[in-house]
C-alpha cells in the first residue's frame, strides 16, 4: 500500500470482498423465513436453532412396544385406559329384534373382543378380529349368504401376527386399496382373504407412511414412548437419591497417612462398628480427634419437576392426569369435570375413526347370524361415558314429566303417546293392546270433538 491509497490490486480485492459479503447476506435473506440478524446470527445458519429438525421414527419396532407394555404400568395404562373407557358402557341398539342381537353379542363376547382389538390397535397401530363362519377363508366373505348361527366365533389378532400378502397398490377403487389381499396368521400356511377380518386401525398416518405399515395406522404408545422413558428414568433417579438423602461424615486427623500405611481394613472395621452401634443402640462413640457430621440432600425442587413431567406425559397420551395417575383435581373448586369433558370428547372422535369402521364390518355378519337376515333399520348409539347418579336421574325424570303434562294439557300430545315414549325409554312397561285401545278412544274423541269446534269453546 502506498501513501496515496490503495494500489489497483488492493482495490480489486476490496471490491471482491464487498461483493462476496453482499452475496452472503442475500443468500441468508433468501433462505430465511422470519426475523434475521446477520450480526448476531439470529435466523441464519450461525444460529443453533437453524439445525433443529424432526426425524422419522421407526414404525415397526414391536419388540420395544412389547417390552414397554409388559414392564411399565404407565405404558400399559396409556394403551388400555382409553380402550376400556371407549367400550365399557358399550352401545344401545336401535332396531327391531334388538334383544336377539344383544343376545348374540353376549354369546360372542363382542364388547370384550372389541376392547381387546382396540388395545392392540393402540399398542401396535392395528389389529383384526377374524370372523369364523361356514364360508371358505381363502375366498371373499359374502355377508349376504350368512344364515342364522353361521358366525361361530371371533378371534382377535394384532397386526404383527397378520402377515400381509399381495398388497393392492394399483386398484384405487377397491375397498382394500393400500391393503393386502390375503393374510397369514403367525407365518402359517393358510391364506385368509382380507374380507374375513374386521380391521381396527391405530393413529392415522399419511398415505406415504401407510405403505410402510401395510395399510395400518401408528401406535398411540410409540409417539409418547420417549416421554414415558423420561418420567420412569426420573422416578428411578429420585429413588436412588433417596438412598443417599442422609450421609454420615466423620473427620479423622491423619486419615491420609493411615490409608498410606495399609491400615484400610482396620479403618473399615472401626467405622463399621460405629455404624452398627449407632443403628442398634443409638449411640455413637468417637475419639477426641474425630468429628461427626450429617449431610442431608435437599430434595425440595424434585416435586415440581415430577408434577411437570406428569402433566407432560398426560398431554402426550391424551389422558387427563386425574385418570392416568388417579390424582384428584387441583385448584380451589376444581372438580375435574372440565378435564373429563375434554377427555370424553376426545374419546368420542376416537370411537368414530378407530372403532366404528371395524364394528360396522362385524355387524354385517353378526346381525345376519343373530336374526337370519339383515335388518334395514339397524343402527346403534354409544352410551354415555359416565352414567348419571340416582339424584340426577330423578331430576331429569321430573323435568320430563312436567314437560309431558304441559304438552298434554295444551292438547299437543295424548296419553297414549306419553305411554309409548315411556315404554321406548324402558322406564315403564305397558300392555300394547291397552295402548292401542286407548289410541282408538282418543281418535274417536278427536273425531267427535275436533279442535276449534264449538264444543271446545
Residue, then its C-alpha position, 0 to 999 in steps of 0.5 A: x500500500x502506498x501513501x496515496x491509497x490503495x494500489x489497483x490490486x488492493x482495490x480489486x480485492x476490496x471490491x471482491x470482498x464487498x461483493x462476496x459479503x453482499x452475496x452472503x447476506x442475500x443468500x441468508x435473506x433468501x433462505x430465511x423465513x422470519x426475523x434475521x440478524x446477520x450480526x448476531x446470527x439470529x435466523x441464519x445458519x450461525x444460529x443453533x436453532x437453524x439445525x433443529x429438525x424432526x426425524x422419522x421414527x421407526x414404525x415397526x419396532x414391536x419388540x420395544x412396544x412389547x417390552x414397554x407394555x409388559x414392564x411399565x404400568x404407565x405404558x400399559x395404562x396409556x394403551x388400555x385406559x382409553x380402550x376400556x373407557x371407549x367400550x365399557x358402557x358399550x352401545x344401545x341398539x336401535x332396531x327391531x329384534x334388538x334383544x336377539x342381537x344383544x343376545x348374540x353379542x353376549x354369546x360372542x363376547x363382542x364388547x370384550x373382543x372389541x376392547x381387546x382389538x382396540x388395545x392392540x390397535x393402540x399398542x401396535x397401530x392395528x389389529x383384526x378380529x377374524x370372523x369364523x363362519x361356514x364360508x371358505x377363508x381363502x375366498x371373499x366373505x359374502x355377508x349376504x349368504x350368512x344364515x342364522x348361527x353361521x358366525x361361530x366365533x371371533x378371534x382377535x389378532x394384532x397386526x404383527x401376527x397378520x402377515x400381509x400378502x399381495x398388497x393392492x397398490x394399483x386398484x384405487x377403487x377397491x375397498x382394500x386399496x393400500x391393503x393386502x389381499x390375503x393374510x397369514x396368521x403367525x407365518x402359517x400356511x393358510x391364506x385368509x382373504x382380507x374380507x374375513x377380518x374386521x380391521x381396527x386401525x391405530x393413529x392415522x398416518x399419511x398415505x406415504x407412511x401407510x405403505x410402510x405399515x401395510x395399510x395400518x395406522x401408528x401406535x398411540x404408545x410409540x409417539x409418547x414412548x420417549x416421554x414415558x422413558x423420561x418420567x420412569x428414568x426420573x422416578x428411578x433417579x429420585x429413588x436412588x437419591x433417596x438412598x443417599x438423602x442422609x450421609x454420615x461424615x466423620x473427620x479423622x486427623x491423619x486419615x491420609x497417612x493411615x490409608x498410606x500405611x495399609x491400615x484400610x481394613x482396620x479403618x473399615x472395621x472401626x467405622x463399621x462398628x460405629x455404624x452398627x452401634x449407632x443403628x442398634x443402640x443409638x449411640x455413637x462413640x468417637x475419639x477426641x480427634x474425630x468429628x461427626x457430621x450429617x449431610x442431608x440432600x435437599x430434595x425440595x425442587x424434585x416435586x415440581x419437576x415430577x408434577x411437570x413431567x406428569x402433566x407432560x406425559x398426560x398431554x402426550x397420551x391424551x389422558x387427563x392426569x386425574x385418570x392416568x395417575x388417579x390424582x384428584x383435581x387441583x385448584x380451589x373448586x376444581x372438580x375435574x369435570x372440565x378435564x373429563x369433558x375434554x377427555x370424553x370428547x376426545x374419546x368420542x372422535x376416537x370411537x368414530x375413526x378407530x372403532x366404528x369402521x371395524x364394528x360396522x364390518x362385524x355387524x354385517x355378519x353378526x346381525x345376519x347370524x343373530x336374526x337370519x337376515x339383515x335388518x334395514x333399520x339397524x343402527x346403534x348409539x354409544x352410551x354415555x361415558x359416565x352414567x348419571x347418579x340416582x339424584x340426577x336421574x330423578x331430576x331429569x325424570x321430573x323435568x320430563x314429566x312436567x314437560x309431558x303434562x304441559x304438552x298434554x294439557x295444551x292438547x299437543x300430545x295424548x296419553x297414549x303417546x306419553x305411554x309409548x315414549x315411556x315404554x321406548x325409554x324402558x322406564x315403564x312397561x305397558x300392555x300394547x293392546x291397552x295402548x292401542x285401545x286407548x289410541x282408538x278412544x282418543x281418535x274417536x274423541x278427536x273425531x267427535x270433538x275436533x279442535x276449534x269446534x264449538x264444543x271446545x269453546 
